[in-house]
């Protein structure tokens, strides 16, 4: 599941995730929109935060072309 999709399914905001992980909201937004990939340490923290519902492959997947 993509991170933004996971946040929506849980009724959580990017701001909530950012604060929970000690990150800037803009950084989380760039990760959600695939403009930036998180460093491995942050990726693991996101995976842990989502209980494994967002995977490493999904965090590092390229943005889908329409």
N, CA, C and O atoms as a GROMACS GRO file, in nm:
protein
  264
    1UNK      N    1   0.085  -0.118   0.000
    1UNK     CA    2   0.000   0.000   0.000
    1UNK      C    3   0.090   0.125   0.000
    1UNK      O    4   0.189   0.130   0.073
    2UNK      N    5   0.055   0.221  -0.080
    2UNK     CA    6   0.132   0.344  -0.085
    2UNK      C    7   0.110   0.424   0.043
    2UNK      O    8   0.005   0.414   0.106
    3UNK      N    9   0.208   0.501   0.080
    3UNK     CA   10   0.204   0.576   0.206
    3UNK      C   11   0.085   0.670   0.213
    3UNK      O   12   0.014   0.674   0.313
    4UNK      N   13   0.063   0.747   0.108
    4UNK     CA   14  -0.049   0.842   0.109
    4UNK      C   15  -0.182   0.769   0.121
    4UNK      O   16  -0.273   0.815   0.190
    5UNK      N   17  -0.194   0.657   0.054
    5UNK     CA   18  -0.314   0.574   0.061
    5UNK      C   19  -0.332   0.520   0.204
    5UNK      O   20  -0.444   0.517   0.255
    6UNK      N   21  -0.224   0.479   0.266
    6UNK     CA   22  -0.230   0.428   0.403
    6UNK      C   23  -0.276   0.537   0.499
    6UNK      O   24  -0.361   0.514   0.584
    7UNK      N   25  -0.220   0.655   0.484
    7UNK     CA   26  -0.259   0.767   0.570
    7UNK      C   27  -0.409   0.794   0.558
    7UNK      O   28  -0.478   0.810   0.659
    8UNK      N   29  -0.460   0.797   0.436
    8UNK     CA   30  -0.603   0.822   0.412
    8UNK      C   31  -0.689   0.712   0.475
    8UNK      O   32  -0.793   0.741   0.534
    9UNK      N   33  -0.644   0.587   0.463
    9UNK     CA   34  -0.723   0.476   0.517
    9UNK      C   35  -0.730   0.480   0.670
    9UNK      O   36  -0.824   0.427   0.729
   10UNK      N   37  -0.632   0.542   0.732
   10UNK     CA   38  -0.629   0.551   0.878
   10UNK      C   39  -0.681   0.686   0.928
   10UNK      O   40  -0.691   0.709   1.049
   11UNK      N   41  -0.715   0.774   0.835
   11UNK     CA   42  -0.764   0.906   0.874
   11UNK      C   43  -0.656   0.994   0.936
   11UNK      O   44  -0.684   1.079   1.020
   12UNK      N   45  -0.532   0.971   0.893
   12UNK     CA   46  -0.418   1.047   0.946
   12UNK      C   47  -0.367   1.145   0.842
   12UNK      O   48  -0.379   1.122   0.722
   13UNK      N   49  -0.311   1.253   0.890
   13UNK     CA   50  -0.256   1.354   0.800
   13UNK      C   51  -0.105   1.335   0.784
   13UNK      O   52  -0.040   1.267   0.863
   14UNK      N   53  -0.053   1.397   0.681
   14UNK     CA   54   0.092   1.397   0.661
   14UNK      C   55   0.158   1.471   0.776
   14UNK      O   56   0.268   1.435   0.819
   15UNK      N   57   0.091   1.572   0.826
   15UNK     CA   58   0.143   1.649   0.940
   15UNK      C   59   0.158   1.558   1.062
   15UNK      O   60   0.258   1.565   1.133
   16UNK      N   61   0.057   1.474   1.087
   16UNK     CA   62   0.064   1.381   1.202
   16UNK      C   63   0.183   1.286   1.188
   16UNK      O   64   0.259   1.266   1.282
   17UNK      N   65   0.197   1.230   1.068
   17UNK     CA   66   0.309   1.138   1.044
   17UNK      C   67   0.441   1.211   1.062
   17UNK      O   68   0.532   1.160   1.127
   18UNK      N   69   0.451   1.329   1.005
   18UNK     CA   70   0.575   1.407   1.015
   18UNK      C   71   0.611   1.433   1.161
   18UNK      O   72   0.726   1.414   1.201
   19UNK      N   73   0.515   1.477   1.238
   19UNK     CA   74   0.542   1.505   1.380
   19UNK      C   75   0.579   1.378   1.455
   19UNK      O   76   0.668   1.380   1.541
   20UNK      N   77   0.512   1.269   1.423
   20UNK     CA   78   0.541   1.142   1.491
   20UNK      C   79   0.682   1.092   1.462
   20UNK      O   80   0.744   1.026   1.545
   21UNK      N   81   0.732   1.125   1.342
   21UNK     CA   82   0.865   1.078   1.302
   21UNK      C   83   0.972   1.184   1.318
   21UNK      O   84   1.089   1.160   1.287
   22UNK      N   85   0.933   1.304   1.366
   22UNK     CA   86   1.031   1.411   1.383
   22UNK      C   87   1.081   1.467   1.251
   22UNK      O   88   1.198   1.505   1.239
   23UNK      N   89   0.994   1.472   1.153
   23UNK     CA   90   1.029   1.520   1.018
   23UNK      C   91   0.947   1.644   0.985
   23UNK      O   92   0.847   1.675   1.051
   24UNK      N   93   0.989   1.713   0.882
   24UNK     CA   94   0.913   1.826   0.830
   24UNK      C   95   0.797   1.771   0.746
   24UNK      O   96   0.812   1.671   0.676
   25UNK      N   97   0.682   1.837   0.754
   25UNK     CA   98   0.567   1.793   0.676
   25UNK      C   99   0.598   1.796   0.526
   25UNK      O  100   0.554   1.708   0.452
   26UNK      N  101   0.671   1.896   0.481
   26UNK     CA  102   0.706   1.906   0.339
   26UNK      C  103   0.788   1.785   0.294
   26UNK      O  104   0.773   1.738   0.181
   27UNK      N  105   0.875   1.735   0.381
   27UNK     CA  106   0.956   1.618   0.347
   27UNK      C  107   0.867   1.495   0.329
   27UNK      O  108   0.884   1.418   0.234
   28UNK      N  109   0.771   1.478   0.419
   28UNK     CA  110   0.677   1.365   0.409
   28UNK      C  111   0.592   1.380   0.282
   28UNK      O  112   0.565   1.280   0.215
   29UNK      N  113   0.551   1.501   0.249
   29UNK     CA  114   0.474   1.524   0.127
   29UNK      C  115   0.552   1.484   0.004
   29UNK      O  116   0.497   1.424  -0.088
   30UNK      N  117   0.681   1.517   0.001
   30UNK     CA  118   0.764   1.480  -0.114
   30UNK      C  119   0.781   1.328  -0.123
   30UNK      O  120   0.787   1.273  -0.233
   31UNK      N  121   0.788   1.261  -0.009
   31UNK     CA  122   0.797   1.115  -0.009
   31UNK      C  123   0.666   1.056  -0.062
   31UNK      O  124   0.667   0.964  -0.143
   32UNK      N  125   0.554   1.109  -0.015
   32UNK     CA  126   0.423   1.059  -0.060
   32UNK      C  127   0.403   1.077  -0.210
   32UNK      O  128   0.344   0.991  -0.276
   33UNK      N  129   0.452   1.187  -0.264
   33UNK     CA  130   0.433   1.215  -0.407
   33UNK      C  131   0.545   1.159  -0.495
   33UNK      O  132   0.548   1.184  -0.615
   34UNK      N  133   0.636   1.084  -0.434
   34UNK     CA  134   0.747   1.018  -0.504
   34UNK      C  135   0.846   1.118  -0.565
   34UNK      O  136   0.918   1.084  -0.658
   35UNK      N  137   0.849   1.240  -0.513
   35UNK     CA  138   0.948   1.338  -0.556
   35UNK      C  139   1.080   1.315  -0.485
   35UNK      O  140   1.184   1.365  -0.526
   36UNK      N  141   1.074   1.238  -0.376
   36UNK     CA  142   1.192   1.212  -0.294
   36UNK      C  143   1.177   1.073  -0.233
   36UNK      O  144   1.066   1.032  -0.197
   37UNK      N  145   1.285   1.001  -0.221
   37UNK     CA  146   1.284   0.871  -0.154
   37UNK      C  147   1.351   0.888  -0.019
   37UNK      O  148   1.454   0.954  -0.009
   38UNK      N  149   1.294   0.829   0.086
   38UNK     CA  150   1.353   0.843   0.219
   38UNK      C  151   1.483   0.766   0.232
   38UNK      O  152   1.504   0.664   0.166
   39UNK      N  153   1.569   0.815   0.318
   39UNK     CA  154   1.689   0.737   0.351
   39UNK      C  155   1.644   0.611   0.423
   39UNK      O  156   1.533   0.605   0.476
   40UNK      N  157   1.729   0.511   0.423
   40UNK     CA  158   1.691   0.380   0.476
   40UNK      C  159   1.641   0.386   0.620
   40UNK      O  160   1.545   0.319   0.656
   41UNK      N  161   1.706   0.467   0.703
   41UNK     CA  162   1.666   0.476   0.844
   41UNK      C  163   1.524   0.531   0.857
   41UNK      O  164   1.445   0.479   0.937
   42UNK      N  165   1.492   0.634   0.781
   42UNK     CA  166   1.357   0.690   0.784
   42UNK      C  167   1.257   0.592   0.723
   42UNK      O  168   1.146   0.578   0.772
   43UNK      N  169   1.297   0.526   0.615
   43UNK     CA  170   1.209   0.426   0.553
   43UNK      C  171   1.171   0.320   0.655
   43UNK      O  172   1.055   0.281   0.663
   44UNK      N  173   1.267   0.273   0.733
   44UNK     CA  174   1.237   0.171   0.834
   44UNK      C  175   1.143   0.225   0.940
   44UNK      O  176   1.056   0.153   0.988
   45UNK      N  177   1.159   0.350   0.977
   45UNK     CA  178   1.070   0.411   1.076
   45UNK      C  179   0.927   0.423   1.022
   45UNK      O  180   0.831   0.404   1.096
   46UNK      N  181   0.914   0.454   0.892
   46UNK     CA  182   0.782   0.460   0.830
   46UNK      C  183   0.719   0.322   0.827
   46UNK      O  184   0.601   0.306   0.860
   47UNK      N  185   0.796   0.222   0.790
   47UNK     CA  186   0.747   0.083   0.788
   47UNK      C  187   0.700   0.043   0.927
   47UNK      O  188   0.593  -0.015   0.943
   48UNK      N  189   0.780   0.073   1.028
   48UNK     CA  190   0.742   0.040   1.166
   48UNK      C  191   0.615   0.114   1.207
   48UNK      O  192   0.526   0.056   1.269
   49UNK      N  193   0.607   0.243   1.172
   49UNK     CA  194   0.491   0.325   1.208
   49UNK      C  195   0.362   0.268   1.148
   49UNK      O  196   0.257   0.271   1.210
   50UNK      N  197   0.373   0.216   1.024
   50UNK     CA  198   0.254   0.164   0.955
   50UNK      C  199   0.230   0.016   0.986
   50UNK      O  200   0.140  -0.045   0.929
   51UNK      N  201   0.309  -0.039   1.075
   51UNK     CA  202   0.292  -0.180   1.110
   51UNK      C  203   0.322  -0.272   0.994
   51UNK      O  204   0.269  -0.383   0.986
   52UNK      N  205   0.407  -0.226   0.903
   52UNK     CA  206   0.445  -0.308   0.789
   52UNK      C  207   0.346  -0.304   0.673
   52UNK      O  208   0.366  -0.371   0.572
   53UNK      N  209   0.240  -0.224   0.687
   53UNK     CA  210   0.142  -0.214   0.578
   53UNK      C  211   0.197  -0.138   0.459
   53UNK      O  212   0.155  -0.160   0.345
   54UNK      N  213   0.291  -0.049   0.483
   54UNK     CA  214   0.366   0.017   0.375
   54UNK      C  215   0.502  -0.050   0.374
   54UNK      O  216   0.571  -0.054   0.476
   55UNK      N  217   0.541  -0.101   0.259
   55UNK     CA  218   0.664  -0.179   0.251
   55UNK      C  219   0.778  -0.096   0.191
   55UNK      O  220   0.757   0.012   0.136
   56UNK      N  221   0.898  -0.150   0.204
   56UNK     CA  222   1.016  -0.087   0.147
   56UNK      C  223   1.001  -0.074  -0.005
   56UNK      O  224   1.036   0.029  -0.062
   57UNK      N  225   0.951  -0.177  -0.068
   57UNK     CA  226   0.931  -0.173  -0.214
   57UNK      C  227   0.836  -0.060  -0.253
   57UNK      O  228   0.858   0.008  -0.353
   58UNK      N  229   0.731  -0.039  -0.175
   58UNK     CA  230   0.636   0.066  -0.206
   58UNK      C  231   0.696   0.205  -0.183
   58UNK      O  232   0.667   0.299  -0.257
   59UNK      N  233   0.778   0.217  -0.081
   59UNK     CA  234   0.842   0.347  -0.055
   59UNK      C  235   0.941   0.384  -0.165
   59UNK      O  236   0.959   0.502  -0.195
   60UNK      N  237   1.005   0.285  -0.224
   60UNK     CA  238   1.107   0.311  -0.326
   60UNK      C  239   1.058   0.289  -0.469
   60UNK      O  240   1.136   0.301  -0.563
   61UNK      N  241   0.930   0.258  -0.485
   61UNK     CA  242   0.875   0.239  -0.620
   61UNK      C  243   0.869   0.374  -0.690
   61UNK      O  244   0.838   0.476  -0.629
   62UNK      N  245   0.898   0.372  -0.819
   62UNK     CA  246   0.889   0.495  -0.898
   62UNK      C  247   0.743   0.535  -0.914
   62UNK      O  248   0.653   0.452  -0.908
   63UNK      N  249   0.722   0.664  -0.936
   63UNK     CA  250   0.587   0.717  -0.957
   63UNK      C  251   0.529   0.654  -1.082
   63UNK      O  252   0.595   0.646  -1.185
   64UNK      N  253   0.404   0.610  -1.072
   64UNK     CA  254   0.338   0.549  -1.186
   64UNK      C  255   0.305   0.655  -1.290
   64UNK      O  256   0.258   0.764  -1.257
   65UNK      N  257   0.331   0.622  -1.414
   65UNK     CA  258   0.298   0.712  -1.526
   65UNK      C  259   0.154   0.691  -1.566
   65UNK      O  260   0.104   0.579  -1.568
   66UNK      N  261   0.086   0.801  -1.597
   66UNK     CA  262  -0.055   0.790  -1.640
   66UNK      C  263  -0.064   0.798  -1.790
   66UNK      O  264  -0.174   0.791  -1.846
   0.00000   0.00000   0.00000
